[in-house]
């Protein structure tokens, strides 16, 4: 729910602070889930206004609200996609179920919600529920030529008509948990992954023969399969299988290889292997970690030069190129219709923000496209026009169109929000301080310099820990709310320091994979102590009144601060902190099996 993060902070400070209401800060409207139609003529996005989530579409230069969910009912909307002809929008409504199969219901709705796939015409009308589920893929029925959906249910792959209350039909049976169905270019076969617990296979289902064949099966974990543009070959990522009783290390790297096989599975060649433990995070964090583009190049993410960059290589392993060179990381990209140009967001040249760049898939010549103090992400192009989602220090993510200079933006979302007030926001200040072991740590300082005298201070720590807080509204709804609440605290008279402690993203592989982190030593805690001491050194801060707050991993660090250094941290709020690491790791291991 939009307003679920209205926190009760323990008021242990006794100096007077300004009285400000929280609503103008946390009631921000926010756009997300930007999608483009196959013909490149329509855009769709999710718009969240105080918890009321609705889908908008832009076509012929006009915006139109498609759905009408008026309430803050806590039901997420995701996976927005156009059908191939652009006439219908598909989306998933409802949050992911927990390990007991229960769907989120924060509003205590009397009718239990579920996670289902819905459809609505782009011209407007009432949405229709297609079926329970998520993670769908669009395909063509080889028998009829009609567009259908592929989805996983009960570990098996099903085909489903795109119609109201459809009945998905299981295509075939295979042992294990089967997922990631990908139709071949001619639609006659289906590529998928079969998870067998400690290893996984790549399979191909043939519609006409009704048979499954396996592509070079091994005791490895094979994943992320893609077809070549002509459908004659298959590429996939191979990593080592899981050893018996091996508990997962969510922050560790792994060696990975790119394998190219013939579609019949008879021959396969490893065309590239990472020089070190350069896989893991980059294989699961980006939206499109592995692809075979129309240009004939295989495109993938790797951290082997110290940053998460996009690389491309010929299918025989020759001509490896870094498409996004520079000291910074890439999170998402989209490709032009011809597959030759990638548009991506990165913090290269602006380490605590994001901007849009473009690069040539073959040559790897990257150039910056957008500039300034905003945060631009998720680029999409229609003809020569660039669209993206953009936030600033006082406005959350909105759909914008960039001009040719990349410095001016036209906002295309039209908020009608009388509660949110962008004028109450302060511009956060970039600060860099040094941890006891000499590592440089970045943070955002929220301070109202119009307030005179010393005041209490608060250290904020994000969760993850694979996150990076920015000098503006975050691209995540959760951390946008955290950002807005930090702004509220600053206006109330506190000094707030948001810390990008080690183990987070944005500052390179070594920073994210610091030794002895988390349950293996909590080396990142020294960054929190350094943040507290940095605040104590500010002339505006009462050194005896430093507090902490954070959620998940940030909650864990909050509890650690209160337990280890009560002389420094006098109070804190630990929100859903992760504390029992032995239980968590064991549960993760059992879930995989």
C-alpha positions as CSV (number, residue, x, y, z in Angstrom):
1,X,0.0,0.0,0.0
2,X,1.2,3.5,-0.8
3,X,1.0,4.8,2.8
4,X,2.3,1.7,4.5
5,X,5.6,3.4,5.2
6,X,4.3,6.0,7.7
7,X,6.8,5.3,10.4
8,X,6.7,6.0,14.1
9,X,10.2,7.2,14.9
10,X,11.2,7.0,18.6
11,X,11.4,10.7,19.7
12,X,14.4,10.7,22.0
13,X,15.5,14.1,21.1
14,X,14.5,17.1,23.2
15,X,15.5,20.0,21.0
16,X,12.6,21.9,19.3
17,X,11.9,20.8,15.7
18,X,9.7,22.2,13.0
19,X,6.2,20.7,12.8
20,X,5.5,19.5,9.3
21,X,2.8,17.0,8.0
22,X,4.0,13.8,6.4
23,X,1.3,13.7,3.6
24,X,2.9,16.3,1.3
25,X,6.0,14.3,1.2
26,X,4.8,10.7,0.8
27,X,1.8,11.3,-1.4
28,X,3.9,11.6,-4.6
29,X,2.6,10.3,-7.9
30,X,5.0,7.8,-9.7
31,X,5.2,6.2,-13.1
32,X,6.8,2.8,-13.8
33,X,6.7,-0.3,-16.0
34,X,7.1,1.5,-19.3
35,X,6.3,-0.6,-22.3
36,X,6.3,0.0,-26.1
37,X,4.2,-1.7,-28.8
38,X,5.8,-3.9,-31.4
39,X,5.2,-1.3,-34.1
40,X,6.9,1.3,-31.9
41,X,3.8,3.6,-32.0
42,X,2.3,3.2,-28.6
43,X,3.6,3.5,-25.0
44,X,2.0,2.2,-21.9
45,X,3.0,2.7,-18.2
46,X,1.8,2.2,-14.7
47,X,0.8,5.3,-12.7
48,X,0.6,5.1,-8.9
49,X,-1.2,8.0,-7.3
50,X,-1.4,7.6,-3.5
51,X,-1.7,3.8,-3.9
52,X,-4.3,3.9,-6.7
53,X,-2.5,2.0,-9.4
54,X,-3.7,2.5,-13.0
55,X,-2.4,1.9,-16.6
56,X,-2.1,4.7,-19.1
57,X,-1.4,4.5,-22.8
58,X,0.0,7.1,-25.2
59,X,-0.8,6.9,-28.9
60,X,-1.2,9.5,-31.6
61,X,0.3,12.0,-29.3
62,X,-2.4,11.7,-26.7
63,X,-2.6,10.1,-23.2
64,X,-5.5,7.9,-22.1
65,X,-6.2,6.2,-18.8
66,X,-7.2,2.6,-19.5
67,X,-7.9,1.1,-16.0
68,X,-9.9,2.6,-13.2
69,X,-8.8,1.1,-9.9
70,X,-9.7,4.0,-7.5
71,X,-8.5,2.6,-4.2
72,X,-5.3,2.1,-2.4
73,X,-5.9,-1.6,-2.0
74,X,-2.2,-2.8,-2.0
75,X,-2.6,-4.8,-5.3
76,X,0.4,-4.4,-7.5
77,X,0.3,-4.1,-11.2
78,X,3.2,-5.4,-13.3
79,X,4.2,-7.2,-16.6
80,X,2.5,-4.6,-18.8
81,X,2.8,-5.7,-22.5
82,X,1.0,-5.0,-25.8
83,X,-0.2,-7.9,-27.9
84,X,1.6,-8.1,-31.2
85,X,-0.9,-6.1,-33.1
86,X,-0.9,-3.4,-30.4
87,X,-4.7,-3.6,-29.9
88,X,-4.7,-5.0,-26.4
89,X,-2.7,-4.5,-23.2
90,X,-1.9,-7.4,-20.9
91,X,-0.9,-7.0,-17.3
92,X,-0.6,-8.9,-14.0
93,X,-2.5,-7.7,-11.0
94,X,-1.7,-8.8,-7.5
95,X,1.6,-9.4,-5.6
96,X,3.7,-12.5,-5.5
97,X,2.5,-15.2,-3.1
98,X,4.6,-16.1,0.0
99,X,6.1,-19.5,0.6
100,X,2.7,-20.6,1.9
101,X,1.0,-19.6,-1.4
102,X,-0.8,-16.6,0.2
103,X,-1.2,-13.5,-1.9
104,X,-0.6,-10.1,-0.3
105,X,-3.7,-8.5,1.2
106,X,-2.5,-5.5,3.1
107,X,-6.0,-3.8,2.9
108,X,-7.6,-6.9,4.5
109,X,-10.0,-7.3,1.5
110,X,-12.9,-9.6,2.3
111,X,-12.5,-11.4,-1.0
112,X,-9.0,-12.9,-1.0
113,X,-6.9,-11.5,-3.9
114,X,-4.8,-13.5,-6.2
115,X,-2.1,-12.8,-8.8
116,X,-3.8,-13.0,-12.2
117,X,-3.2,-12.0,-15.8
118,X,-5.7,-9.4,-17.2
119,X,-6.4,-7.8,-20.6
120,X,-7.9,-4.5,-21.7
121,X,-8.3,-2.9,-25.2
122,X,-6.1,0.1,-25.8
123,X,-9.2,2.0,-27.0
124,X,-10.7,1.6,-23.6
125,X,-13.3,-0.6,-21.9
126,X,-13.5,-2.9,-19.0
127,X,-10.6,-5.2,-18.1
128,X,-11.1,-8.9,-18.3
129,X,-9.3,-11.6,-16.2
130,X,-7.7,-14.2,-18.3
131,X,-6.3,-16.6,-15.8
132,X,-4.5,-16.9,-12.5
133,X,-0.7,-16.6,-12.8
134,X,2.2,-14.4,-13.9
135,X,5.4,-14.6,-15.9
136,X,3.6,-15.0,-19.2
137,X,5.2,-15.0,-22.7
138,X,3.4,-14.2,-25.9
139,X,3.6,-16.7,-28.7
140,X,1.7,-18.0,-31.7
141,X,-0.3,-21.3,-31.7
142,X,1.3,-23.3,-34.5
143,X,-2.0,-25.0,-35.3
144,X,-4.2,-21.9,-35.6
145,X,-1.7,-19.0,-35.9
146,X,-3.6,-17.2,-33.1
147,X,-1.7,-15.3,-30.5
148,X,-1.5,-17.1,-27.2
149,X,0.3,-16.9,-23.9
150,X,2.8,-19.3,-22.5
151,X,3.1,-19.6,-18.7
152,X,4.4,-21.9,-16.0
153,X,1.9,-23.5,-13.6
154,X,2.9,-26.2,-11.1
155,X,6.3,-26.5,-12.6
156,X,4.9,-27.3,-16.1
157,X,4.5,-25.1,-19.2
158,X,1.0,-24.3,-20.3
159,X,-0.5,-22.5,-23.3
160,X,-3.4,-20.2,-22.8
161,X,-5.8,-18.3,-25.1
162,X,-5.9,-14.6,-24.7
163,X,-9.6,-14.3,-23.8
164,X,-11.8,-13.8,-20.7
165,X,-11.5,-16.7,-18.1
166,X,-9.4,-18.8,-20.4
167,X,-8.4,-22.4,-19.4
168,X,-4.6,-23.0,-19.8
169,X,-3.6,-26.3,-21.3
170,X,-0.4,-28.2,-20.4
171,X,1.7,-28.6,-23.4
172,X,3.9,-31.5,-22.3
173,X,5.4,-33.1,-19.1
174,X,9.0,-32.9,-18.0
175,X,10.5,-33.7,-14.6
176,X,11.6,-30.8,-12.4
177,X,10.4,-27.3,-12.4
178,X,10.1,-26.0,-16.0
179,X,10.1,-22.3,-16.8
180,X,11.2,-19.5,-19.3
181,X,9.3,-20.8,-22.4
182,X,10.6,-19.1,-25.5
183,X,9.1,-19.8,-28.9
184,X,11.4,-20.3,-31.9
185,X,11.4,-17.7,-34.7
186,X,9.1,-19.9,-36.8
187,X,6.9,-20.8,-33.9
188,X,7.3,-24.6,-34.4
189,X,9.3,-25.3,-31.3
190,X,9.6,-24.1,-27.7
191,X,12.8,-23.5,-25.7
192,X,12.6,-23.8,-21.9
193,X,14.7,-24.4,-18.8
194,X,14.1,-27.5,-16.6
195,X,15.3,-27.0,-13.0
196,X,16.4,-30.2,-11.3
197,X,17.4,-28.7,-8.0
198,X,21.2,-28.8,-7.9
199,X,21.4,-28.5,-11.7
200,X,19.3,-27.5,-14.7
201,X,18.8,-28.5,-18.3
202,X,17.9,-26.7,-21.5
203,X,15.0,-28.4,-23.3
204,X,13.2,-27.9,-26.7
205,X,9.7,-29.0,-27.2
206,X,8.6,-29.8,-30.8
207,X,4.9,-29.0,-31.3
208,X,4.3,-31.4,-34.2
209,X,6.3,-34.3,-32.9
210,X,5.1,-33.7,-29.3
211,X,8.5,-34.6,-28.1
212,X,11.2,-33.0,-25.9
213,X,14.9,-33.0,-26.7
214,X,17.7,-31.9,-24.4
215,X,20.5,-29.6,-25.4
216,X,23.8,-30.9,-24.2
217,X,22.6,-31.9,-20.7
218,X,25.2,-31.9,-18.0
219,X,25.5,-31.6,-14.2
220,X,25.8,-27.9,-14.6
221,X,23.2,-25.2,-14.1
222,X,22.2,-24.2,-17.6
223,X,19.9,-21.1,-17.9
224,X,18.8,-18.1,-19.9
225,X,18.5,-19.9,-23.3
226,X,17.9,-17.8,-26.5
227,X,17.3,-18.6,-30.1
228,X,19.5,-17.3,-32.9
229,X,17.6,-14.9,-35.3
230,X,17.3,-17.7,-37.9
231,X,16.3,-20.4,-35.3
232,X,19.1,-22.7,-36.3
233,X,21.1,-22.3,-33.1
234,X,20.6,-21.8,-29.3
235,X,22.8,-19.9,-26.9
236,X,22.7,-20.2,-23.1
237,X,24.6,-19.5,-19.9
238,X,26.3,-22.3,-18.1
239,X,27.4,-22.1,-14.4
240,X,28.6,-24.9,-12.0
241,X,25.9,-27.1,-10.4
242,X,25.2,-26.9,-6.7
243,X,27.2,-29.2,-4.4
244,X,25.4,-31.4,-1.9
245,X,24.4,-29.4,1.1
246,X,25.8,-26.3,-0.3
247,X,24.0,-23.2,1.1
248,X,23.6,-20.3,-1.4
249,X,25.7,-17.2,-0.9
250,X,23.5,-14.5,-2.3
251,X,26.4,-12.1,-2.5
252,X,29.0,-14.4,-4.0
253,X,30.1,-14.5,-7.7
254,X,30.4,-17.6,-9.9
255,X,32.2,-18.4,-13.1
256,X,30.0,-18.6,-16.2
257,X,30.3,-19.6,-19.8
258,X,28.4,-18.8,-23.0
259,X,27.5,-22.0,-24.9
260,X,26.2,-22.0,-28.5
261,X,24.6,-25.2,-29.7
262,X,22.9,-26.4,-32.8
263,X,19.1,-26.4,-32.5
264,X,19.1,-30.2,-32.8
265,X,21.3,-30.4,-29.7
266,X,24.0,-32.5,-31.5
267,X,26.9,-30.1,-31.1
268,X,27.7,-27.4,-28.7
269,X,30.7,-25.0,-28.3
270,X,31.7,-22.9,-25.4
271,X,32.4,-19.6,-27.1
272,X,33.4,-17.5,-24.0
273,X,34.2,-18.1,-20.3
274,X,34.4,-15.4,-17.7
275,X,38.0,-15.0,-16.4
276,X,36.8,-15.0,-12.8
277,X,33.8,-15.2,-10.5
278,X,32.0,-12.6,-12.7
279,X,28.5,-14.1,-12.8
280,X,25.6,-14.3,-10.4
281,X,24.4,-10.8,-9.7
282,X,24.6,-9.8,-13.4
283,X,22.7,-13.0,-14.4
284,X,19.7,-12.2,-12.2
285,X,19.6,-8.5,-11.6
286,X,19.1,-6.9,-15.1
287,X,15.8,-7.3,-16.9
288,X,17.5,-8.7,-20.0
289,X,20.7,-10.4,-18.9
290,X,21.3,-12.4,-22.1
291,X,20.1,-11.9,-25.7
292,X,20.8,-12.8,-29.3
293,X,20.1,-9.7,-31.3
294,X,19.1,-9.2,-34.9
295,X,22.5,-7.9,-35.7
296,X,23.8,-11.5,-35.1
297,X,25.7,-10.5,-32.0
298,X,25.2,-12.2,-28.6
299,X,24.7,-9.5,-25.9
300,X,25.3,-10.2,-22.2
301,X,26.2,-8.6,-18.9
302,X,29.5,-9.3,-17.1
303,X,31.5,-7.8,-14.3
304,X,34.9,-9.2,-15.4
305,X,36.4,-5.7,-15.7
306,X,35.1,-4.6,-12.3
307,X,31.8,-3.0,-13.4
308,X,28.5,-4.5,-14.5
309,X,28.7,-3.7,-18.2
310,X,26.9,-4.9,-21.4
311,X,29.2,-6.9,-23.7
312,X,28.6,-8.3,-27.2
313,X,30.4,-11.1,-29.1
314,X,30.1,-12.9,-32.4
315,X,28.4,-16.3,-32.2
316,X,31.8,-18.0,-32.7
317,X,33.3,-16.2,-29.7
318,X,35.3,-13.6,-31.8
319,X,35.4,-9.9,-31.4
320,X,34.4,-9.5,-27.8
321,X,33.4,-5.8,-27.1
322,X,32.5,-3.8,-24.1
323,X,29.5,-1.8,-25.3
324,X,29.4,0.4,-22.2
325,X,33.0,1.3,-21.2
326,X,33.6,3.6,-18.3
327,X,33.6,3.7,-14.5
328,X,29.9,3.0,-13.9
329,X,27.3,0.3,-14.1
330,X,24.4,-0.5,-16.4
331,X,21.0,-1.6,-15.1
332,X,18.6,-1.8,-18.1
333,X,18.5,-1.3,-21.9
334,X,16.3,-1.4,-24.9
335,X,17.1,-2.1,-28.5
336,X,16.1,-0.3,-31.7
337,X,13.9,-2.2,-34.1
338,X,16.9,-3.2,-36.2
339,X,18.8,-4.5,-33.1
340,X,21.9,-2.5,-33.9
341,X,21.6,0.3,-31.3
342,X,21.1,-0.2,-27.6
343,X,19.8,2.6,-25.3
344,X,20.8,2.1,-21.7
345,X,20.8,3.8,-18.3
346,X,24.0,4.1,-16.3
347,X,25.8,6.1,-13.6
348,X,28.9,6.5,-15.8
349,X,30.1,10.1,-15.4
350,X,27.5,10.7,-12.6
351,X,28.1,8.0,-10.0
352,X,25.1,8.9,-7.7
353,X,22.5,9.4,-10.5
354,X,21.4,7.6,-13.7
355,X,21.4,9.0,-17.3
356,X,20.6,7.6,-20.7
357,X,23.3,6.6,-23.2
358,X,23.3,4.8,-26.5
359,X,25.8,2.4,-28.1
360,X,26.3,0.4,-31.3
361,X,26.0,-3.3,-30.8
362,X,28.8,-4.1,-33.2
363,X,31.3,-1.2,-32.7
364,X,30.6,-0.5,-29.0
365,X,30.9,3.2,-29.3
366,X,28.9,4.6,-26.4
367,X,27.7,8.2,-26.2
368,X,25.8,10.0,-23.4
369,X,22.3,11.2,-24.4
370,X,20.7,12.8,-21.4
371,X,22.3,15.2,-18.9
372,X,21.6,17.3,-15.8
373,X,20.7,16.6,-12.2
374,X,17.8,14.3,-12.9
375,X,17.7,10.5,-12.9
376,X,16.7,9.0,-16.3
377,X,16.0,5.3,-16.7
378,X,14.2,2.7,-18.8
379,X,14.7,4.3,-22.3
380,X,12.3,3.6,-25.2
381,X,12.4,5.0,-28.7
382,X,9.5,5.8,-31.1
383,X,11.1,6.8,-34.4
384,X,13.7,9.4,-33.5
385,X,12.0,10.4,-30.3
386,X,13.5,9.2,-26.9
387,X,11.1,8.5,-24.0
388,X,12.1,7.4,-20.5
389,X,11.2,7.6,-16.9
390,X,12.7,10.6,-15.1
391,X,12.9,11.7,-11.4
392,X,14.4,14.7,-9.8
393,X,15.2,15.7,-6.2
394,X,11.6,16.8,-5.7
395,X,9.5,14.8,-8.3
396,X,9.2,11.0,-8.5
397,X,9.5,9.0,-11.7
398,X,7.4,10.4,-14.6
399,X,7.2,9.6,-18.3
400,X,9.1,12.3,-20.2
401,X,10.2,13.0,-23.8
402,X,13.8,14.2,-24.2
403,X,14.8,16.9,-26.7
404,X,17.8,16.6,-29.0
405,X,20.1,18.2,-26.5
406,X,19.2,15.7,-23.8
407,X,19.0,18.5,-21.3
408,X,15.3,19.5,-21.6
409,X,12.4,17.1,-20.9
410,X,8.7,17.3,-21.6
411,X,6.6,15.6,-18.9
412,X,3.9,13.5,-20.4
413,X,2.2,12.2,-17.3
414,X,-0.5,14.6,-16.0
415,X,-0.8,14.3,-12.3
416,X,-3.9,15.6,-10.6
417,X,-2.6,15.4,-7.0
418,X,-3.6,18.1,-4.6
419,X,-1.7,16.6,-1.6
420,X,1.9,16.2,-2.8
421,X,4.0,19.3,-2.6
422,X,7.3,19.4,-4.5
423,X,8.2,22.7,-3.0
424,X,8.8,21.2,0.5
425,X,11.7,19.1,-0.8
426,X,15.3,19.9,-0.1
427,X,18.1,19.2,-2.6
428,X,20.2,16.3,-1.1
429,X,23.9,16.9,-0.9
430,X,26.4,14.4,-2.0
431,X,28.9,13.5,0.7
432,X,31.9,11.1,0.6
433,X,33.5,10.0,3.9
434,X,36.1,7.4,4.8
435,X,35.5,4.1,6.6
436,X,38.1,2.9,9.2
437,X,39.8,0.6,6.6
438,X,40.1,3.5,4.2
439,X,37.3,2.7,1.8
440,X,35.4,5.7,0.4
441,X,31.7,5.6,1.2
442,X,29.0,7.7,-0.6
443,X,25.9,9.1,1.0
444,X,23.2,11.7,0.6
445,X,22.9,14.4,3.2
446,X,19.4,15.8,3.9
447,X,19.7,19.1,5.8
448,X,17.6,22.2,6.1
449,X,20.2,24.9,6.3
450,X,17.6,27.5,7.1
451,X,17.3,26.0,10.6
452,X,19.8,27.4,13.1
453,X,21.5,25.7,15.9
454,X,22.5,22.1,16.6
455,X,19.9,19.4,16.0
456,X,19.6,15.6,16.2
457,X,20.7,13.4,13.3
458,X,19.7,10.1,11.8
459,X,21.5,7.5,9.7
460,X,19.4,5.7,7.1
461,X,20.4,2.3,5.6
462,X,18.8,0.7,2.6
463,X,18.0,-3.0,2.2
464,X,19.1,-5.5,-0.3
465,X,22.0,-5.0,0.1
466,X,22.2,-4.8,-3.7
467,X,20.8,-1.3,-3.9
468,X,22.1,2.2,-4.4
469,X,20.3,5.3,-3.0
470,X,20.5,8.3,-5.4
471,X,20.5,12.1,-5.3
472,X,16.8,12.2,-6.0
473,X,13.7,10.0,-6.0
474,X,14.5,6.4,-6.5
475,X,13.2,4.2,-9.3
476,X,11.8,1.7,-6.8
477,X,8.5,2.5,-5.1
478,X,9.8,1.3,-1.8
479,X,12.9,3.4,-1.8
480,X,11.0,6.4,-3.2
481,X,9.0,6.3,0.0
482,X,12.1,6.0,2.0
483,X,13.6,9.0,0.2
484,X,10.4,11.0,0.8
485,X,10.4,10.1,4.5
486,X,14.0,11.2,4.9
487,X,13.0,14.5,3.3
488,X,10.2,14.8,5.8
489,X,12.6,14.2,8.7
490,X,14.9,16.8,7.4
491,X,12.1,19.4,7.2
492,X,11.2,18.5,10.8
493,X,14.7,19.6,11.9
494,X,16.7,16.4,11.8
495,X,19.9,15.9,9.8
496,X,19.6,12.7,7.8
497,X,22.5,10.8,6.2
498,X,21.5,8.0,3.7
499,X,24.5,5.7,3.5
500,X,25.5,3.6,0.4
501,X,27.4,1.1,2.5
502,X,29.6,-1.5,0.9
503,X,27.8,-4.6,-0.6
504,X,25.5,-2.2,-2.5
505,X,25.5,-1.6,-6.3
506,X,26.8,1.4,-8.2
507,X,30.4,1.4,-7.2
508,X,31.8,-1.6,-8.9
509,X,32.2,-5.4,-8.3
510,X,34.8,-5.1,-5.5
511,X,32.6,-2.7,-3.5
512,X,29.6,-5.0,-3.9
513,X,31.5,-8.2,-3.1
514,X,33.5,-6.9,-0.1
515,X,35.1,-9.8,1.9
516,X,33.6,-10.9,5.2
517,X,30.2,-9.2,4.6
518,X,26.8,-10.0,6.1
519,X,26.7,-13.3,8.1
520,X,30.4,-13.8,7.4
521,X,31.6,-10.9,9.4
522,X,29.4,-7.8,8.8
523,X,32.3,-5.8,7.4
524,X,29.8,-3.2,6.1
525,X,28.9,-2.2,9.7
526,X,32.1,-0.1,9.9
527,X,30.6,2.1,7.2
528,X,27.6,2.8,9.5
529,X,29.9,3.7,12.4
530,X,31.8,6.0,10.0
531,X,28.5,7.6,9.0
532,X,27.6,8.2,12.6
533,X,31.0,9.8,13.4
534,X,30.7,11.9,10.2
535,X,27.4,13.3,11.5
536,X,29.0,14.0,14.9
537,X,31.6,16.1,13.2
538,X,29.0,18.4,11.5
539,X,28.6,21.8,13.2
540,X,24.8,21.5,12.8
541,X,24.5,18.2,14.7
542,X,24.1,17.5,18.4
543,X,26.7,14.7,18.7
544,X,24.8,13.1,21.6
545,X,21.7,12.5,19.6
546,X,22.4,10.2,16.6
547,X,19.7,7.6,15.6
548,X,19.3,4.9,13.0
549,X,16.5,3.5,10.8
550,X,16.3,1.0,7.9
551,X,14.3,-1.9,6.5
552,X,15.4,-5.5,5.8
553,X,19.2,-5.4,5.5
554,X,19.0,-1.8,6.8
555,X,16.9,-3.2,9.7
556,X,19.7,-5.7,10.4
557,X,22.3,-2.9,10.5
558,X,20.0,-0.8,12.7
559,X,19.9,-3.6,15.3
560,X,23.6,-4.1,15.0
561,X,24.2,-0.4,15.7
562,X,22.0,-0.4,18.8
563,X,23.7,-3.6,20.1
564,X,27.3,-2.8,19.4
565,X,27.6,1.0,19.8
566,X,24.9,2.4,22.1
567,X,27.2,5.2,23.1
568,X,27.0,6.4,19.4
569,X,23.5,5.4,18.3
570,X,21.0,6.3,21.0
571,X,17.8,5.0,19.3
572,X,16.7,3.3,16.1
573,X,13.8,1.7,14.2
574,X,14.4,-1.7,12.7
575,X,11.8,-2.5,10.1
576,X,11.5,-6.1,9.0
577,X,15.2,-6.7,9.7
578,X,16.9,-9.9,8.5
579,X,18.6,-11.3,11.6
580,X,18.6,-15.1,11.6
581,X,21.0,-15.8,8.7
582,X,21.2,-19.5,9.4
583,X,17.5,-19.9,9.1
584,X,17.3,-17.8,5.9
585,X,20.1,-19.6,4.1
586,X,18.7,-23.0,5.0
587,X,15.2,-22.0,3.8
588,X,16.7,-20.7,0.5
589,X,18.5,-24.0,0.0
590,X,15.4,-26.1,0.6
591,X,13.3,-23.8,-1.6
592,X,15.7,-24.4,-4.5
593,X,15.3,-28.2,-4.1
